[in-house]
């Protein structure tokens, strides 16, 4: 058992704003316990991992990399976040000496070498949600904790709210990678997987101390406020890029058909990218343990077998089965339109591009001699 806190100990939830790196896009949370009487100054951070872990990158990609609880003085971390231009907010908590000590003992038990590692799950068990578990464990029935109740959104919509404007390409990539489990509505308790939601949930909570019900948050202090930064590349969003691409593909295809240009080089490039995207979805679906990459319906348009199927066709040869494959893929594209909302309509120009080239290839088949078989 760790040493007990003095009555003057202070407990705070510290919330860090989003950073520029992808891993920091959604912010961060730590619980800080400071006690001048005993010299304790520990910010408990469930978001750390060891780069020296065996097979680090493989485990990271597969979603099996163990995360761990770390603890250290707060201010060096605040200076680091400030250098990254990330806002830092402290919420001083209204807790009785017994509740503070209970929370401290809970965190110290978690910090033991045999307990500090855990299986990180971005939506369900992360650096933010663990701090929800900690305050509930420390306060028990004396805590009224409703979770985050201001909005009711799916996990995907929560990601979009943070990433769609700040990092639209990252948002598109995450939307592409995650599957149907991400479209489930997050409960008020689950919604606190995002640090700002956890902060709001703490604000809405009440705690019973000596027979009196008080707000869980006694005071809020802005330790640092980020300076707004303009992104010169923010205009090139996935929507703009793919709509421009669709327009260029349409013009190129019309030119090919008008002047009877029979060439499939562009299709081999395009559908190789589509096929490889599909194989990546398959890998994330069946080869990882992230928990949210299964049942990904983007596989309808990102059909994996385009790579290597697309190399079967040329301006001198065509397989007998190729036209049936095109018809089958056209059906998949039609079905894929039911998944448009997933990407904030970014997938529309992608589907338009693919439909244009499927039409071109199908229209060109009659001009290609059928490959003879023995």
GUVOGU-927583 format. One record per residue: x, y, z of N, C-alpha, C in turn. Coordinates in steps of 0.001 Angstrom, whole numbers, plus 524288, in hexadecimal, padded with zeros to 5 digits. Example, Ala and Ser with C-alpha at 12.3 -4.5 7.8 and 13.67 -1.06 7.14 Angstrom:
BEGIN
833867E9C681E788300C7EE6C81E78833907F31C81E78 832327F73681BA8835667FBDC81BE4832648001E81EBE 
***
This chain:
BEGIN
803487FB54800008000080000800008036E804E280000 80215808B37FCB78050C80D8B7FC648040E810E380134 8078A814A380226806C18183B8067C801B181B42805CF 7FF7881CF680A1B7FA8C81FD7809EA7FB8B8258A80898 7F79D827F58063F7F7E382D81805067F6A9830B5809E3 7F8938357580A027F7298391280E327F1E583B9380CE7 7EF4F83DF9810A77EA478409080F927EAB0844FD80B9B 7EF5D846FE80AC67F00C84B698072C7F10D849BA8018B 7F103844B4800817F210842C67FB3B7EDF4844C67F768 7EF98845AA7F2917EC12847937EE7F7EBEC843967EA11 7E736842C87E7FF7E66A83F267E3A27E407842307DF20 7E6458418C7DA7A7E4588446E7D5E77E420840E17D123 7E027841D07CDF47E00F83F997C8B67E27F843A17C51B 7E6878420D7C23F7E92B8458A7BE917E7EC843B27B90D 7E5B4847337B5F47E41C845F27B09A7E784848FD7ACCF 7E9BF846227A9167ED54848697A53E7EA9F8488479FF5 7EB0384CEE79D4C7E87284D837983D7EB2184A5F793F5 7E8C084A3278F4F7EAF78475078AE57F0398498578941 7F399846027874A7F8A4847967852E7F8C1846EC77F49 7FD328480E77CF97FDBC847BF777507FE7F8422577570 800D783ED4778A7801BF8396B777137FCA38365A77751 7FC4C83249774037F77E82F3C773B77F61982CD1778F0 7FA0782AC077BA57F8EF828187809C7F6D682BD2784C6 7F7B4830F57840C7F5EC834C4787F07F127837DB78619 7EEA883617781EF7EA6C8391777F887E5A7839C278308 7E50483648786C77E0398365B789E67E11A8383E78F77 7E5E083A19790907E6FA83C10795C37E8DB837CA7996F 7E94D8393079E607EB83835917A2377E9908370B7A7A5 7E9A3833507AB397E7F4834417B09F7EBB7831B07B471 7ECAB8344E7B8C97EFA5831F47BD157ED10833937C237 7EDD58306F7C62D7EC31831CE7CB7F7F109833627CE89 7F0CD838067D0CE7F55083A257D39F7F42483A577D974 7F793838017DC797F731838377E2287FC0983AF27E435 7FB2A83F477E6FF7FF848423B7E93D7FE88842F17EF19 8029B8421B7F21980229842737F7C980733844D27F9EF 8073D84A007FACE80C0984C8F7FCB280DFE84A57801D8 80A748487E8052880C0D8468F80A4D80F4D84194809E8 80E3F83E55805FB8111D8396780562814DA83976800C0 814B083DA87FD968181583E017F90A8161E83B027F452 8115E839137F49180F37836157F02680DAA839D57EBC8 80F78838BC7E71E80E1183BC07E26F80DF6837E27DDE2 8096A835A27DCF6808FD8317D7D90B804628327D7D565 805A2832B37D06B80198832E77CC5E8013E82D777CA07 7FCBE82AF97CAB97FC08825857C9067FA08825797C36C 7FD0A822DD7C0167FC38823127BA6D7FBB181D837B85C 7F6FE81C327B6757F608816F57B45B7F735816957AE7F 7F9A981A8A7AC557FA7281A9F7A6AD80001819B17A4E9 8032E8170A7A7FD808A5816337A6858098A8108F7A4D3 80D9E80FE77A1A180F2D80AA979FFA8151480A8C79F57 8173C805D879F1581CDE8051879EF981EAE803EA79971 821E38076C7973C823E980698791F58277A801D3791A7 82964800057962182CDC7FB7879627829EE7F65379675 824C07F69E79652821A37F1CF79650823247EE68791AA 823BC7E9657928F825217E5C578E50820FF7E5ED78A03 822C17E6297851581F397E6797808C81B847EB2278114 81DB47EFA47829781A8D7F449783BA816E47F5B377F3C 818FF7F64177A84815D77F83477628811AA7F4467747F 813007EF46774BA80F1F7EB467735F80AA37EB6C77745 80BED7EBC277C4A807DB7EBF47804F804A37F0F477FE5 807467F55377E968047C7FA4577DF78007D7F9DE7798B 8021F7F7B1775117FEA27F730770977FA297F361771AF 7FB4A7EF4D774957F74F7EB52775977F3AE7ECC477A17 7F4ED7F0F077CE97F1A07F280781477F2957EF5B7862A 7F7297ECEC7869E7F8637E9C278B357FCC57EC2178E79 7FE5C7F0E978D36802897F36C79032800857F4D77959D 803157F2F8799C08013A7F44779F018027B7F9F67A05F 7FE967FCBB7A23B7FF65801FA7A45F8003A8016C7AA3F 802178059F7ACB680316805367B2488023C80A6C7B504 8017D80A007BA18800EE80E987BD6C8065B810827BEF2 8073F8158D7BE4680C15817FB7C01B80AAA81C457C405 80E7281DE27C72080D78821F67CB078125A825427CBA9 8119C82A667CBC88160482DF87CC7381416833707CD88 81795837057CEE58160583C6D7D0028131F83ED27CB64 80F5C842257CC8D80C078444F7C87080EBF848827C531 8115D84C317C7B181314850DE7C4E3816C384FC77C049 81A7884C157C0AB81D9484AED7BBF781A32849417B758 815ED846807B8818125D844ED7B45880F60849A57B235 80DD784D2F7B5AD80B18851ED7B3F180E95855147B04E 81399855927B1A281737858797AE49817B5855D67A8ED 817A5850B47A8EC817F184DC57A3FE8131584ECF7A0B0 80E7984E817A31D8099684F837A043809628552C79E64 80B49858B77A18E80B6185E387A00880EED85EFA79B46 8136085C4B79B35816EC85CA2796BB8145285A8D791C9 8109A856EA7926880DAB854D578DFA808E18582978CB8 8083E85C8978FA3803C98601078EED7FE9A85D3178FB6 7FE4B85A54793FC7F98785786795667F74B859DC79A69 7F25485B2D79A5C7EFD885D6479EFC7F007859827A384 7F09085B917A8377F0B5858517ACED7ED0785AB87B0F3 7E943857A47B2B97E562859817B67F7E566856047BB4B 7E552858667BFD87E53A855907C4C67DFE2856317C752 7DD93851D97C8EF7D8B5851EA7CBF07D9DF84FD27D166 7D9D2853487D5397DAC9851BE7DA9C7D5E084F1A7DCBB 7D68084A707DEFA7D1FE847487E0807D0958480E7E638 7CB878480A7E73D7C95C8483E7EC7F7C922842B07EE9B 7CCF8841167F18F7CCFD83BDB7F3DF7CE5983C417F9A4 7CC1C838D87FCB87CD76838A08023E7D2E28362A802D5 7D578836F5807517DA97834728081B7DA6B82E8F8074A 7D63382C16808F17D5B8826658083F7D5518250980272 7D236828007FF8E7D195826FB7F9F47D6A6827F67F6F9 7D97682C137F86E7DE8582D1D7F5F57E2508289C7F6DB 7E27A826D57FBB67E627822AB7FCF07E49981D987FA39 7DF8281CAC7F9E07DDA4818057F7257DF368182D7F167 7DEAB81CC47EEFC7E03081D627E9867E61181C9B7E8EB 7E91181ED47EC807EEBE81E427EC4D7F05B818877ECCC 7EDFD815C17F0737EF42810367F1247EDBE80D0D7EC4E 7E95080E667E9F47E79780BB57E52D7EB9B80C707E0D0 7ED65811457E0167F11E812617DBF57F67080FDC7DD19 7F7FF80FE67E1FA7FCFD80D7F7E35E7FCD5807997E28E 7F87C805167E3BA7F8017FF737E2A67F85D7FE737DCCB 7F5DF801DC7D9C67F6288014E7D40F7FBB2802337D20F 7FECD8052F7D4F880410806827D34180818802437D49B 8067E7FE697D79980A157FA1D7D8C280BBA7F7757D3AB 810917F5A37D34E8127D7F34B7CE6E80EF67EF0F7CC42 80CA17EBFD7CFB68094A7E7B77CDE2803E57E98A7CC24 8028A7EE847CD3A7FD517F0797CBF37FD477F4CE7C7DB 801B57F7357C6CD801A87FC197C3CE800877FB567BE01 8017F7F6B67BBD58005F7F5D97B6567FAA57F4527B584 7F87A7F6017B1277F3207F47E7AFCF7F27D7F4627A9E4 7EE567F1D57A8187ED527F1597A2807EA327F6127A0A5 7ECDF7F9AE79E3E7EA827FE9F79C857E6857FDB679833 7E1F380004798C57DDF180005794B57DC0E805AE79418 7DCCF807E578F8C7DBDD80D7D78ED17D67380F297908B 7D26C80C2A78F247CD1580DA4790817CB8B80BF779601 7CD8880794797C67CB448051279C617CEB0805297A140 7D3BB805C57A0A97D7328057C7A5357DC2B808847A3F1 7DC4280D7E7A5487E0BA810BA7A3CD7E251814537A84A 7E5CE818097A7217E7E881B6E7AB387E3C881EE17ADB6 7DF8081FCE7AAFD7DB4A823107AD147D75981FC87B029 7D58681B927ADE17D18A8185A7B0727D392815F47B585 7D8AD814F77B5D67DAF0812C87BAA17DA7B8169A7BF35 7DA7A81BA97BE117D9F781F887C23D7D45281FF27C418 7D0B781E827C0B37CB4281DFD7C2537CABC8197D7C625 7CD25815137C4E27CCEE8108B7C85E7CF61811D37CDA8 7D39A814E67CD967D6628161A7D26C7D3048194C7D62D 7D06B81D5B7D4397CD55820B67D7AC7C88981DD47D9B7 7C65181A657D68A7C1D78173E7D8497C38D8136C7DC81 7C819810ED7DBC57CA0E80D357DFA17CB4C80FEC7E4CD 7CD46814B97E4887CECF8177F7E9467CA2B8197D7EC62 7C61781B357E9A17C1AF81DBA7EC4B7BD1281A197ED40 7BC8B8160A7EA317B84E8124F7EAF47B2F5814D97EAB5 7AF9A813687EE727AA348154D7EE7D7A9BF81B1C7EFC9 7ADE081D757F1B67AD9D8230D7F3057AE13826837EE2B 7AEEE824227E9A97AFA5827177E4D67AAEB8268B7E153 7A8DA82AF67DF797A4F882AF37DB437A7E782C507D648 7A868828757D2DF7AB8B8291E7CE247A848827747C96F 7A62982B2D7C6747A2B6829CB7C21D7A588828647BD14 7AAB8829307BCD37AD75828AC7B7DE7AC9B82D8C7B48F 7ADAD82D177AF7A7ACFF831907AC017A787831577A99F 7A450835387AACC79ECB835107A93E79D31839837A59F 7A0DB83CA67A3CC79F78841447A0B779E0983FF779B15 7A03983BBE7990079F1E83A17793A279ED98342779379 79BE98323178FAF79B9882C8878EDC79D6582B6678953 7A21F8294D788DE7A4828285A783D07A6EB822ED783A6 7A7D98211277EE77AAB981C2A77E517B08781D4177F21 7B38D8190F77FDF7B92E819B8780787BB8481C5677BA2 7B9A881AD77770C7BBAB81D2F7723F7BA70823087720D 7B5B982470773A87B441829F37739E7B78582D1B7777E 7B8E282AB577BDA7BC4882D5F77F927C1A282E6877D24 7C3AF82A9177A557C8B082B4F777B17C83F82FAB773AC 7C40C82F85770AC7C3448339176CAC7C3198390576F0E 7C09C83976773867C01283E9C775F27C569840FF77726 7C92783DB8778977CE5383FB3779F37D1FE83FF177549 7D1A483C18771C77D59E83B9876DB27D3EA83DB976868 7CED383E137675A7CD0983F707621C7CEE2844DC7607C 7CEDC8488E764157D08884DDA762DB7D66284E9076398 7D88184C89767E17DE0684D597691E7E1A084A307658E 7E03A84533764C67E38B841A8761BB7E01783E6E75E19 7DE13840D7759E87DA5783E147568B7DC938392975400 7E1A383934752BB7E3EC834837505B7E4698302375455 7E5E0831797590F7E61A82D8975D327E0AC82B6475E56 7DCC782EDC75E517D76482D3B75F297D5A38297175AE5 7D70582AAA7560F7D5AE82733751BB7D851821E17525A 7DD48821EF753D77E01381D0D7549E7DDC0819C4758F8 7DC4581C5275D527D9EE81969761A67D4978175276020 7D17E81A8075D597CC68818A475B7B7CD06813EE757EC 7D12281405754BF7D22180FBB751257D3A680AC17540B 7D64F80B5B758707D86E806DF75B437D47C8044675EE1 7D0EC807567611F7CD6A805237651B7C85680344762A9 7C5F17FF72765417C1567FCF27631A7BC5A7FE087661E 7B8997FA82765857B35A7FB46767AA7B3337FC1276D96 7B69F7F98F770BB7B65F7FA97776607B6ED80057777C5 7B992803617746E7BA4C808EE7757A7B55180C17774C7 7B16B809B9772397AC8880C827714B7A88480B98775A1 7AA12808B1779A37A6B58081777E317A69A80D2E7814E 7A21680E64783907A1978131C786B97A48B8126A78BDB 7A7F08161C78D137AADC815EB791FB7A7458176079686 7A74F8144579AA47A45C8159479F577A6FC81A357A20C 7A44B81CC67A5BC7A6C98211B7A8877ABFB81F9A7AB10 7AC6481AC07ACF57B148819057AF537B5638180A7AB27 7B3D7815DF7A6B27B793814C47A2847B980819B779FDC 7B63881DBD79FB97B7AA8229479D077BC548254379F91 7BDA7823C07A4557C21D826267A6F77C74D823E27A522 7C741820D77A0E77CC4381F3979EA87CF2A823F479C6B 7CC5E8284E79BBA7CEC982D3179A127CFC5830B079ED7 7D482832BE79F687D5DA835C87A4177D24583A5F7A53D 7D0B083D597A13B7CD3C841CB7A2427C7E883FF97A438 7C62783B7B7A2657C1398395D7A4617C1CB837AB7AA0E 7C646835787AB577C740833FD7B0CA7C744838DC7B440 7C9BA83CFC7B2757C9D7841DF7B56A7C454843ED7B65C 7C108843C27B24F7BB9C8458D7B2DD7B894842097B696 7B9B283CEA7B6697B70B839427B9EE7B88683A627BF99 7BD6983B9F7C0987BF0A83D1E7C5E17BC28842167C794 7BB9A845D47C4027B8D284AB47C53F7B329849AB7C6D1 7B0C5845CA7C4707AB40844A67C56A7AA688411E7CA25 7AE9583F627CC9C7AE2583B977D0E47AD9F83E4C7D62D 7AB8283B637D9D17AAD783D387DF327AD16839267E2EA 7AEDC83AEF7E7717B12A837597EB367AF24838A37F0B0 7AE34834947F3BE7AC30835317F90B7B0C4835597FCDD 7B14E839BB7FFB07B58383A5D803787B32F83C4D80898 7B3C48392680CBD7B1C883A8C811F27ABFE83BF3811C1 7A900838E780ED27A362839B280E8C7A1B383E1380AFB 7A5678409B8085D7A42A844FB804E87A5A58439A7FF49 7A214844A47FB9B7A31C8438C7F6177A5A0848487F38B 7AA398477E7F1547AD4284BB97EEFF7AEA984A5F7E95B 7AFC384E5B7E6327B1C384D367E0EE7B6F084A437E15E 7B7C78467C7DDE97BCBB843A27DDFD7C148847527DCBD 7C06284B0D7D92A7C47884EC77D7B07C3DE853B77DAF8 7C7D7854D07DE137C7A88596B7E1757C96085E547DE98 7CD2585DBC7DB127CF52862547D86F7D1F4860917D35F 7D1D0863F27CF767D44F862D07CA717D857867027C949 7DD03865397C7D67E162868CE7C6E37E3B5867907C181 7E44F86B917BE5A7E6ED86AE77B94C7ECC986B847BA1C 7EFA5867387B9D37F54F867647BA7C7F802869767B59A 7F5A6868767B1187F7BE86A887AC337F37386A6C7A81E 7F32186E887A5087EF5386ED67A0CA7F24086EEC79B9A 7F0FA86B387983D7F3BA86AB67933F7F2E186F8078FD4 7F6E4870E578CE17F69687538789287F4888731D783FD 7F06787574781C97EE558738477CC67F2838739A7788B 7F2AD86F627757F7F67E86EE6771417F39386DB576C3E 7F4CC8709B768257F25786FAD7630F7F55386B8D7600D 7F2658680375D987F4AF863DF75A657F41C86566754AC 7F8878665F7520B7F8558681C74C9D7F653863E1748EC 7F6A485EF374A997F4EF85AA57473D7EF5E858D874877 7ECA885BB574BDA7E785859F274D9F7E385859D17493A 7E47285CB9745047E09C85CF6740C37E056857D773DBD 7E4A6854E273DA27E4C08501073A8E7E27B84B9773DC6 7DD5D84B7D73E1F7DAAE847687410B7D9C6842A573D8D 7D89483E2573FD87D75B8399173CA47D2DE83A85738DA 7CEE783D8073A8B7CA8183E917370F7CC4C8418973231 7CF65845A0732F87D148848B172E827D4B58454D72B00 7D84F8426872D667DBEB83F3072A537D90583B34726FA 7D562838547295F7D2C78341A7267B7CECD836287228A 7CC6F83ABD723967C8F083CFC71FA87CC0D83F0171AF0 7D08B8416371BF97D3E58430F717A07D5B583E5671485 7D73D83A34717477D8E083566714A77D4748332E71157 7CFBB8331F713757CB4283114710847CA558344E70B99 7CACB8397570C157CA1283CD0707817CE2D83BD97035A 7D31D83B57704F67D74F83A447013E7D6AA834ED6FEAF 7D50C83123701C27D42B82BE16FF9C7CFC382BF96FB99 7CBA282EF16FCB97C74F82F5F6F8FB7C933831C46F3D9 7CC28835FE6F4267CE328387D6EF667D1DC834D26EC72 7D5378322A6EF3E7D8E382E7C6ECD37D5FA82A076EA28 7D1EC8280C6ECBE7CEEC823B56EA8F7CBEC8256F6E5B2 7C99F82A106E5D67C6E282C1B6E1437CAA882CC16DCA8 7CF7482E8B6DDBC7D36A82F1D6D99A7D4D7829C86D756 7D589825E76DABF7D6DD820B16D8E27D29781E786D556 7CDAE81F346D7067C95E81CF66D40B7C86B81FFA6CEF8 7C919825226CF237C837828406CA697CC2B826FB6C626 7D112826326C7B27D52B8253F6C3D97D6BF81F7D6C393 7D36D81C316C5EE7D42E816896C5907D99A814E06C786 7DB35817276CBF57E040815DF6CE4B7DF96811336D1F3 7E1AF80CD26D05E7E125808066D3697E616807496D6B0 7E5A78087C6DBC07EA328081A6DF2E7E8498075C6E4CC 7EAA2803926E7867E8E2802496ECCF7ED158035F6F0ED 7F0F58067D6EF897F515807A26F3507F2EA80A666F81A 7EF8D80E586F7477ED50811236FBC07EA1D80D7A6FF25 7E725809F66FCAA7E3ED806476FFA77E74B80296702E9 7EBC28011C700BE7EF307FDA1703B27F1588006870882 7F27480565707F47F4458086E70C817EFCE809267106C 7EB5180AF170E677E6D980C15711D07E50E80742714C8 7E441802F8712037E2097FE647149D7E6197FB44717A5 7EB187FC397169F7EF177FA1F71A237EEB27FCC771F70 7EE06801FC71F627ED53804E07244D7E8608030E72718 7E42C802567241D7DF3780085726667DFE87FB1E728CD 7E2737F794725E27E3367F246727DA7E69F7F21A72CAB 7EAE77F52272CA97EE537F53B731367EB8C7F784735F7 7E8337FB68735007E5007FD81739467E1807F94173B84 7DF457F61F7380C7DBFA7F1D2739C77DEF97EDD273CFD 7E3C67EC9473B537E6EC7E8D473E527E8597EB0C743A4 7E92D7F033743EB7EA367F2A9748FB7E5777F22074C8E 7E0CB7F2DB74A5A7DC077F23574D727DB947EC9D74F69 7DCDC7E8CB74C0C7DCBE7E34D74DA07E08F7E25675218 7E5467E4917519B7E9337E3EE755B97E74F7E62E75AE4 7E5127EAF075AB47E31F7ED5875F807DE8C7EA4D761C9 7DB567E81375E597D6AD7E52B75FF97D8267E011762AF 7DB967DD0B760387DCA77D7C8762197E1F47D733764CE 7E57F7DAF3764057EAC37DA3D7660B7EC2B7DDAD76A9A 7E8677E0B576CA17E98D7E42C771097E59A7E35C77566 7E6C17E5BB779D37E3697E52577E6D7E1A57EA797806C 7E0B17EE1F77CD47DEFB7F35977E717D9567F35778060 7D6417EF9177E9A7D0E07EF20780717CCF37F25A77D76 7CEB97F5E477A067CB157F9547773B7CC0D7F94F77157 7CF557F5C476F7C7D09B7F5A4769E97CDF57F11B76717 7CA6E7EE5E769C57C78B7EA1D767467C2C07EC337646A 7C0907E9037610A7BBCB7EA5875E207BC347EFB875B91 7C0587F04D758947C1657F53E755DD7BF2F7F4EC75054 7BAE67F7B474F647B8287F73F74A647BAB97FA58745FE 7BEF47FD08747257C1FB7FF74742E97C45D7FB5173F59 7C4727F688741317C6917F25573E017C3377F15B73923 7BE6E7F381739187BB117F2EA7347F7BD697F5B772FCC 7BF4B7FA8D730927C1AD7FD5272C307C78C7FC8172BED 7CA007FBD57308A7CF9E7FAA4730A47D02F7F4B773046 7CE977F29F72BD17CE687ECEE72B247D3FA7EACD72AB5 7D5A87E77972E677DB287E5D572E957DD147E323729A1 7D9B67E0117271E7DB887DCEF722B37DCA77E02471DC9 7DB777E54471DF47DD3F7E87F7198D7E32F7E82171902 7E5C17E73F71D5A7EB597E62B71D1C7EC1A7E06671E6C 7ECD07DCE871A917EF4E7DDFD715847EBBD7DDB4710B8 7E6757DD637115F7E3027DC9170CDE7E3DB7E08A7087F 7E4F87E56F709F07E5397E98D706077E9927E89D70206 7ED7D7E5947037A7F1C97E4896FFCF7F0677E0486FBE0 7EBA27DE396FC2B7E9EF7DA3F6F8677E8427DCA16F338 7E7367E1B06F33A7E5257E4376EE8A7E9517E7AC6EC03 7E9467E7BA6E6D97ECAB7EB3A6E3DB7E9E77EC716DEC0 7EC337EFBC6DB947E9A27F1356D6B27EA097ECED6D28F 7ECB97E8C16D3DC7ED197E4646D0227EA957DF686D21C 7E9987DF226D7387E7527DA596D9707E35C7DBB06DDB1 7DF797D8496DE157DBB17D8C56E2577D9FD7D34D6E401 7D9A77D2516E9087D7A57CD486EAD77D1CB7CCF26E9C9 7CFDB7C8486E8E57CA497C7976E7D77C6F37C9256EC7D 7C9297C8BD6F1277C6257C9CE6F5E37C6177CF936F764 7C9277D2DB6F4AF7C9F97D8306F6837C4F07DB636F676 7C1B67DAA56F2757BCE17DDB46F2367B93C7DC546F6B4 7B9107D74F6F8237B5D27D5C06FCA07B7EA7D82B701A8 7BD237D884702027BF7F7DB07706957BDFC7E0C8706DE 7BDE67E36B702627BC5B7E8ED702487B6B07E99F703F7 7B3507E6227020B7ADC07E67B7037E7AD207E5A17095F 7AFE37E1A970B6E7AF977E0A17110C7B18F7E53371442 7B5C77E7A57126A7B7FB7EC1F715437B45C7F0D1714F9 7B1BD7F184710887ADFC7F5D07100E7A99E7F5337140E 7A7FA7F05C714F87A3F97EF56718F97A6137F0CE71E61 7AAFD7EF6571F707AD587F0C07247A7AD9B7F6A67253A 7AEC87F97B721067AEFB7FF31721687A9A18017A722B1 7A59C7FF42720637A04E801157219A79EF78001272751 7A06D7FB787293E79F6C7FA3572EBD7A28C7FDDB73247 7A74E7FF3F730987AAB480295733C77A876808017349D 7A4CC809A9731477A27080ED57320979F6F80F1D7372B 79DFA80A9C7395879B5480A9D73E6579EE880C06742E5 7A3FB80C85741CE7A7D580DAB745D87A9FE813367455C 7A7308168A742797A94881BB8741377AA3181F1774606 7A6A081EE6749C77A7048225C74E4A7ABE88215E75181 7AE1A81CBB750FE7B2A181B50754277B70F81F3E75392 7B7E88212574EDD7BC5F8247D74DD37BAD382A3174CF6 7B67982BEE74F287B4C88315274E357B491832707485E 7B2BF82EAC745787B1FB82F0C73FC97B71582F2073C9F 7BB8D82E5E73F187C07782E3073C2F7C0868299C73865 7BDBF82575739CA7BDDA820C87367F7BAD98219473161 7B788825A2731027B4808268372C387B80F8275172779 7BBCC82B04727A27BF2782B98722FF7C279826C2721E8 7C3C2823C6725ED7C6A481EE47250E7C34C81B1D721E8 7BE5C81A887237D7BAD581713720A27B9F18190E71B15 7B97781E2C71A797B8C1820677153A7BD6781F0D711BE 7C21E81FA8713CE7C6DA81E6B710DA7C6EB818B070F36 7C5A98154C712E17C5C480FB1711B47C19180E3670DC5 7BCFA8107B70E417B8B880F5370A907BA3C8111270509 7BCA78159C704987BE4F817966FF737C216813C26FCE4 7C5DE811CF6FFF07C9BC80E576FD9B7C7A1808DB6FCAE 7C3F7807226FFD57C1638021A6FEC97BE4E8027B6F9B2 7BBA1806E36F8F87B8BC807BB6F4137BC75807B96EF69 7C0E380A516EFF87C4B280A8B6EBAE7C6B5805146EA65 7C83B802256EE657CA577FCF16ED627C63E7F96A6EAEB 7C1767F9AE6ECEB7BD4D7F6666EABD7BC2A7F7E76E512 7BC387FCF86E3F47BB347FED86DEA97BFA57FD696DAE8 7C4547FC916DD127C8DF7FB726D9D57C9AE7F59F6D8D9 7C6DA7F2556DB9D7C7CC7ECB56DB2D7C6E77EAA76D5AA 7C3067ECDC6D2F77C1CC7EAF66CDB37C6347EC156C9D3 7C9BC7EF9B6CB437CE0C7F1066C7C87D2F57EDBD6C8BF 7D2BA7EA666CCA77D73F7E73F6CE1A7D6677E1A16CC63 7DA177DF376C9BA7D9847D9B26C84D7D9807D64A6CD35 7D5E77D28E6CD617D5857CF2D6D1F67DA357CB8F6D24A 7DC4A7CAF16D6E17E0CD7C79F6D7AE7DF5B7C1F36D69A 7E25F7BF846D3577E1357BA1E6D1D97E3847B6686D5D0 7E0A27B23B6D6CC7E2767AE3F6DA7B7E32A7A9286D79A 7E6D97A60E6D95C7E7FD7A1206D6BA7E39E79D2F6D790 
***
